[in-house]
């Protein structure tokens, strides 16, 4: 499934427990996230936290933001059992 947030298209990779709230994401996903290939969002205590990740092909790639570490990030850094989502930015053709 695809969604559009602030004129940018994303593919929904995962939407655990209906974590995606478009109106909140339109406020929180700013141009800061434009350089990321993936965005992970997790909810805890009524607040959303966003983190960007990149594919190795991205010129802004850093190991700390390697998209292969997304599952580890969710397991270690997100609240246990929280609602979370993974979005993949769709490249413009």
PyMOL CGO cylinders between C-alpha atoms (Angstrom):
from pymol import cmd
from pymol.cgo import CYLINDER

trace = [
    CYLINDER, 0.00, 0.00, 0.00, 1.17, 3.55, -0.73, 0.3, 1, 1, 1, 1, 1, 1,
    CYLINDER, 1.17, 3.55, -0.73, 0.55, 6.83, 1.05, 0.3, 1, 1, 1, 1, 1, 1,
    CYLINDER, 0.55, 6.83, 1.05, 1.45, 10.43, 0.29, 0.3, 1, 1, 1, 1, 1, 1,
    CYLINDER, 1.45, 10.43, 0.29, 2.77, 12.71, 3.02, 0.3, 1, 1, 1, 1, 1, 1,
    CYLINDER, 2.77, 12.71, 3.02, 3.69, 16.31, 2.21, 0.3, 1, 1, 1, 1, 1, 1,
    CYLINDER, 3.69, 16.31, 2.21, 3.81, 15.54, -1.53, 0.3, 1, 1, 1, 1, 1, 1,
    CYLINDER, 3.81, 15.54, -1.53, 6.19, 12.59, -1.07, 0.3, 1, 1, 1, 1, 1, 1,
    CYLINDER, 6.19, 12.59, -1.07, 5.07, 9.03, -1.79, 0.3, 1, 1, 1, 1, 1, 1,
    CYLINDER, 5.07, 9.03, -1.79, 5.90, 6.20, 0.59, 0.3, 1, 1, 1, 1, 1, 1,
    CYLINDER, 5.90, 6.20, 0.59, 5.31, 2.48, 0.50, 0.3, 1, 1, 1, 1, 1, 1,
    CYLINDER, 5.31, 2.48, 0.50, 4.03, 1.06, 3.77, 0.3, 1, 1, 1, 1, 1, 1,
    CYLINDER, 4.03, 1.06, 3.77, 6.38, -1.79, 4.67, 0.3, 1, 1, 1, 1, 1, 1,
    CYLINDER, 6.38, -1.79, 4.67, 4.80, -2.44, 8.07, 0.3, 1, 1, 1, 1, 1, 1,
    CYLINDER, 4.80, -2.44, 8.07, 1.99, -0.85, 10.08, 0.3, 1, 1, 1, 1, 1, 1,
    CYLINDER, 1.99, -0.85, 10.08, 1.99, -2.62, 13.44, 0.3, 1, 1, 1, 1, 1, 1,
    CYLINDER, 1.99, -2.62, 13.44, -1.26, -2.07, 15.39, 0.3, 1, 1, 1, 1, 1, 1,
    CYLINDER, -1.26, -2.07, 15.39, -2.44, 0.70, 13.03, 0.3, 1, 1, 1, 1, 1, 1,
    CYLINDER, -2.44, 0.70, 13.03, 0.40, 3.03, 14.02, 0.3, 1, 1, 1, 1, 1, 1,
    CYLINDER, 0.40, 3.03, 14.02, 0.08, 5.28, 10.96, 0.3, 1, 1, 1, 1, 1, 1,
    CYLINDER, 0.08, 5.28, 10.96, -1.85, 8.48, 11.63, 0.3, 1, 1, 1, 1, 1, 1,
    CYLINDER, -1.85, 8.48, 11.63, -1.60, 10.60, 8.48, 0.3, 1, 1, 1, 1, 1, 1,
    CYLINDER, -1.60, 10.60, 8.48, -2.53, 13.90, 10.15, 0.3, 1, 1, 1, 1, 1, 1,
    CYLINDER, -2.53, 13.90, 10.15, 0.23, 13.48, 12.75, 0.3, 1, 1, 1, 1, 1, 1,
    CYLINDER, 0.23, 13.48, 12.75, 2.79, 12.43, 10.14, 0.3, 1, 1, 1, 1, 1, 1,
    CYLINDER, 2.79, 12.43, 10.14, 2.03, 15.47, 7.99, 0.3, 1, 1, 1, 1, 1, 1,
    CYLINDER, 2.03, 15.47, 7.99, 3.08, 17.62, 10.95, 0.3, 1, 1, 1, 1, 1, 1,
    CYLINDER, 3.08, 17.62, 10.95, 6.08, 15.55, 12.07, 0.3, 1, 1, 1, 1, 1, 1,
    CYLINDER, 6.08, 15.55, 12.07, 7.72, 14.44, 8.82, 0.3, 1, 1, 1, 1, 1, 1,
    CYLINDER, 7.72, 14.44, 8.82, 9.63, 17.55, 7.80, 0.3, 1, 1, 1, 1, 1, 1,
    CYLINDER, 9.63, 17.55, 7.80, 12.26, 18.19, 5.13, 0.3, 1, 1, 1, 1, 1, 1,
    CYLINDER, 12.26, 18.19, 5.13, 14.80, 16.80, 7.63, 0.3, 1, 1, 1, 1, 1, 1,
    CYLINDER, 14.80, 16.80, 7.63, 13.68, 13.33, 6.51, 0.3, 1, 1, 1, 1, 1, 1,
    CYLINDER, 13.68, 13.33, 6.51, 14.05, 14.06, 2.77, 0.3, 1, 1, 1, 1, 1, 1,
    CYLINDER, 14.05, 14.06, 2.77, 17.47, 12.39, 2.61, 0.3, 1, 1, 1, 1, 1, 1,
    CYLINDER, 17.47, 12.39, 2.61, 16.30, 9.12, 4.20, 0.3, 1, 1, 1, 1, 1, 1,
    CYLINDER, 16.30, 9.12, 4.20, 15.11, 6.06, 2.27, 0.3, 1, 1, 1, 1, 1, 1,
    CYLINDER, 15.11, 6.06, 2.27, 13.10, 4.68, 5.21, 0.3, 1, 1, 1, 1, 1, 1,
    CYLINDER, 13.10, 4.68, 5.21, 11.28, 6.22, 8.15, 0.3, 1, 1, 1, 1, 1, 1,
    CYLINDER, 11.28, 6.22, 8.15, 10.43, 4.27, 11.28, 0.3, 1, 1, 1, 1, 1, 1,
    CYLINDER, 10.43, 4.27, 11.28, 7.87, 5.69, 13.66, 0.3, 1, 1, 1, 1, 1, 1,
    CYLINDER, 7.87, 5.69, 13.66, 6.98, 4.35, 17.07, 0.3, 1, 1, 1, 1, 1, 1,
    CYLINDER, 6.98, 4.35, 17.07, 4.42, 5.42, 19.64, 0.3, 1, 1, 1, 1, 1, 1,
    CYLINDER, 4.42, 5.42, 19.64, 5.03, 5.47, 23.39, 0.3, 1, 1, 1, 1, 1, 1,
    CYLINDER, 5.03, 5.47, 23.39, 3.19, 7.40, 26.09, 0.3, 1, 1, 1, 1, 1, 1,
    CYLINDER, 3.19, 7.40, 26.09, 1.00, 9.08, 23.47, 0.3, 1, 1, 1, 1, 1, 1,
    CYLINDER, 1.00, 9.08, 23.47, 3.94, 10.54, 21.54, 0.3, 1, 1, 1, 1, 1, 1,
    CYLINDER, 3.94, 10.54, 21.54, 5.44, 9.56, 18.22, 0.3, 1, 1, 1, 1, 1, 1,
    CYLINDER, 5.44, 9.56, 18.22, 9.17, 9.23, 17.63, 0.3, 1, 1, 1, 1, 1, 1,
    CYLINDER, 9.17, 9.23, 17.63, 10.62, 9.14, 14.10, 0.3, 1, 1, 1, 1, 1, 1,
    CYLINDER, 10.62, 9.14, 14.10, 13.98, 7.85, 12.90, 0.3, 1, 1, 1, 1, 1, 1,
    CYLINDER, 13.98, 7.85, 12.90, 15.42, 7.77, 9.39, 0.3, 1, 1, 1, 1, 1, 1,
    CYLINDER, 15.42, 7.77, 9.39, 17.36, 4.92, 7.80, 0.3, 1, 1, 1, 1, 1, 1,
    CYLINDER, 17.36, 4.92, 7.80, 19.20, 4.59, 4.48, 0.3, 1, 1, 1, 1, 1, 1,
    CYLINDER, 19.20, 4.59, 4.48, 20.13, 1.98, 1.93, 0.3, 1, 1, 1, 1, 1, 1,
    CYLINDER, 20.13, 1.98, 1.93, 23.88, 1.57, 1.33, 0.3, 1, 1, 1, 1, 1, 1,
    CYLINDER, 23.88, 1.57, 1.33, 23.42, 3.14, -2.13, 0.3, 1, 1, 1, 1, 1, 1,
    CYLINDER, 23.42, 3.14, -2.13, 22.33, 6.43, -0.57, 0.3, 1, 1, 1, 1, 1, 1,
    CYLINDER, 22.33, 6.43, -0.57, 25.08, 9.08, -0.60, 0.3, 1, 1, 1, 1, 1, 1,
    CYLINDER, 25.08, 9.08, -0.60, 24.13, 10.00, 2.99, 0.3, 1, 1, 1, 1, 1, 1,
    CYLINDER, 24.13, 10.00, 2.99, 24.57, 6.42, 4.22, 0.3, 1, 1, 1, 1, 1, 1,
    CYLINDER, 24.57, 6.42, 4.22, 26.07, 5.94, 7.68, 0.3, 1, 1, 1, 1, 1, 1,
    CYLINDER, 26.07, 5.94, 7.68, 26.25, 2.55, 9.39, 0.3, 1, 1, 1, 1, 1, 1,
    CYLINDER, 26.25, 2.55, 9.39, 24.21, 3.82, 12.34, 0.3, 1, 1, 1, 1, 1, 1,
    CYLINDER, 24.21, 3.82, 12.34, 21.33, 4.47, 9.92, 0.3, 1, 1, 1, 1, 1, 1,
    CYLINDER, 21.33, 4.47, 9.92, 21.69, 1.25, 7.90, 0.3, 1, 1, 1, 1, 1, 1,
    CYLINDER, 21.69, 1.25, 7.90, 18.21, 0.05, 6.96, 0.3, 1, 1, 1, 1, 1, 1,
    CYLINDER, 18.21, 0.05, 6.96, 19.30, -3.51, 7.76, 0.3, 1, 1, 1, 1, 1, 1,
    CYLINDER, 19.30, -3.51, 7.76, 19.31, -2.45, 11.43, 0.3, 1, 1, 1, 1, 1, 1,
    CYLINDER, 19.31, -2.45, 11.43, 15.62, -1.47, 11.51, 0.3, 1, 1, 1, 1, 1, 1,
    CYLINDER, 15.62, -1.47, 11.51, 14.44, -4.64, 13.26, 0.3, 1, 1, 1, 1, 1, 1,
    CYLINDER, 14.44, -4.64, 13.26, 17.23, -4.36, 15.84, 0.3, 1, 1, 1, 1, 1, 1,
    CYLINDER, 17.23, -4.36, 15.84, 16.26, -0.72, 16.43, 0.3, 1, 1, 1, 1, 1, 1,
    CYLINDER, 16.26, -0.72, 16.43, 12.62, -1.71, 16.98, 0.3, 1, 1, 1, 1, 1, 1,
    CYLINDER, 12.62, -1.71, 16.98, 13.57, -4.53, 19.37, 0.3, 1, 1, 1, 1, 1, 1,
    CYLINDER, 13.57, -4.53, 19.37, 16.14, -2.55, 21.40, 0.3, 1, 1, 1, 1, 1, 1,
    CYLINDER, 16.14, -2.55, 21.40, 15.07, 1.08, 21.27, 0.3, 1, 1, 1, 1, 1, 1,
    CYLINDER, 15.07, 1.08, 21.27, 11.29, 1.04, 21.03, 0.3, 1, 1, 1, 1, 1, 1,
    CYLINDER, 11.29, 1.04, 21.03, 8.96, 0.44, 23.96, 0.3, 1, 1, 1, 1, 1, 1,
    CYLINDER, 8.96, 0.44, 23.96, 7.96, -3.22, 24.25, 0.3, 1, 1, 1, 1, 1, 1,
    CYLINDER, 7.96, -3.22, 24.25, 4.75, -3.91, 22.35, 0.3, 1, 1, 1, 1, 1, 1,
    CYLINDER, 4.75, -3.91, 22.35, 4.47, -0.37, 21.01, 0.3, 1, 1, 1, 1, 1, 1,
    CYLINDER, 4.47, -0.37, 21.01, 2.67, 0.59, 17.84, 0.3, 1, 1, 1, 1, 1, 1,
    CYLINDER, 2.67, 0.59, 17.84, 5.16, 1.22, 15.05, 0.3, 1, 1, 1, 1, 1, 1,
    CYLINDER, 5.16, 1.22, 15.05, 5.45, 1.57, 11.29, 0.3, 1, 1, 1, 1, 1, 1,
    CYLINDER, 5.45, 1.57, 11.29, 8.08, 1.39, 8.57, 0.3, 1, 1, 1, 1, 1, 1,
    CYLINDER, 8.08, 1.39, 8.57, 7.77, 3.57, 5.46, 0.3, 1, 1, 1, 1, 1, 1,
    CYLINDER, 7.77, 3.57, 5.46, 9.93, 3.33, 2.35, 0.3, 1, 1, 1, 1, 1, 1,
    CYLINDER, 9.93, 3.33, 2.35, 10.30, 6.45, 0.25, 0.3, 1, 1, 1, 1, 1, 1,
    CYLINDER, 10.30, 6.45, 0.25, 9.33, 5.86, -3.37, 0.3, 1, 1, 1, 1, 1, 1,
    CYLINDER, 9.33, 5.86, -3.37, 11.91, 7.34, -5.72, 0.3, 1, 1, 1, 1, 1, 1,
    CYLINDER, 11.91, 7.34, -5.72, 10.65, 9.75, -8.33, 0.3, 1, 1, 1, 1, 1, 1,
    CYLINDER, 10.65, 9.75, -8.33, 10.82, 8.32, -11.83, 0.3, 1, 1, 1, 1, 1, 1,
]
cmd.load_cgo(trace, "trace")
